[in-house]
Amino acid sequence: MCVILMALALNAQEKIMFTHLKNGEVLSTPISQIDSVTFGTGGDTEPGVWINGIYWAKCNVNTPGFFTAKPEDFGMFYQWNRKVGWTSTDPLDGSNGEKTWNSSPYEPDEFWAKAKDPCPTSWRLPNENEIKSLENVGSNGFLNGVPGKYFGTDSQKAFFPSAGFRWSDGELASPDSRGEYWSSTSEADYYAAVSMFFYANGGKPGYRWANKLSGYPVRCVKE
C-alpha cells in the first residue's frame, strides 16, 4: 500500500509545474525536479524606479532580451523597429552575427512592433509621451566615471549614460558626450521616429524626429 501511495504522489508531482523566468524565457518545470527556490533579481526582473508615474528600468538593453550588468554600461545600439543590437564601440558587430550595418529602407510603421521589441520579458519601449515625461526631471552627473544624466528625484533616480550613437551608415559618434534614446513612436514614414537626446555637459533634454536607420541605446519601461 505504501508503495502505491508513493507512486501516486510522485505522479502528482510530475503534473504540478513551477512556472518561472530564465534568460528572458517563461519556463515550466515539474516540482519533482526542484530541490529549492531562490528569489532574487536578474536580467529580466531588473528593478526599476518610478519617475512621474512611469516605472523605468535602471539599465539599458544589451543583447535582445537582456539588460546590461550596470547602469553606466552603454548596452547595444538599435535601429528603430529592428530587434538586432549593434556594438556601442568599434569594431561593428551585430547581435545576430552580422558585421555590416543594415541600410535597407523601412516600411511606414506608426509604432515599434512588439515582436521586434528588444526589451526583456514584461518590459517595453517607452512611447513618445513617456519619454517626454523626463524633460524636467534630469540633471547632469557621473556614475563610476561615466558621464550622463540622472532622471528622477530623491531615491527614485535612474542614470542614463551618454553612450553616443551610430549614424545611419553605422559610423560611431559622440560617445561620452551625448545620449540619445528611442521611443516607440514614429512619424509614420520611412525616416523619422521620436527620440530623446541630451548633452553630458549641460542643458535639459530635448526631443526630435530621428533617422530610423541610426542606432541608439534603448531604455525600457514596465508593461
ZILINWO-V600394 format. One line per field, one symbol per residue. ss: DSSP state (A for helix, B for strand, O for the rest). phi: phi as a letter, one per 30 degrees, with the letter a starting at -180 (. if undefined). burial: + if it has 9 or more other ideal C-beta (glycine too) atoms within 8 Angstrom, else -. A space follows every 10 residues. Layout:
# ZILINWO-V600394
ss=???
phi=???
burial=???
This chain:
# ZILINWO-V600394
ss=OAAAAAAAAA AAAAAOBBBB BBOOBBBBBB AAAOOOOOOO OOAAAOOBBB BOOBBBBOOO BOOOOOBOOO OOOOOOBBOO OOOOBBOOOO OOOBOOOOOO OOOOOOOOOO BOOAAAOOOO OOBBBOOAAA AAOOOOOBBB BBBOOBBBBB BBBOOBBBBB BOOOBBOOOO OBBOOOOBBB BBBBBBOOOO OBBBBBBBBO OBBBBBBBBB BOOOBBBOOB BBO
phi=.ddddddddd dddddcccca cbhicdcbbe ddccdabcca cbeccedbbc bhicccddbd dcdejbdddb edddiccbdd ibcbdbecbd ddbcdcjdcc edcddcdddd bddedcdddd eibadddedd ddddecbcbd abbhicdlbc cjbhdcbbcc dddiacddcj ddbhdibbcb bdccccdibd ccbdbcbacd ckicdbbadc ddddcbdbbc bdd
burial=---------+ --+----+-- +--+----++ +--+------ --++-+-+++ +--+-+++++ ++-+++++-- ++++++++++ +--+++++-- -+-++----- -+---+--+- -+---+++++ +-++++++-+ +++++-++-+ +-+--+++++ ++----++++ ++++++---+ -++-+-++++ ++++++---- -+++++++++ ----+-+--+ -+++++++++ ++-
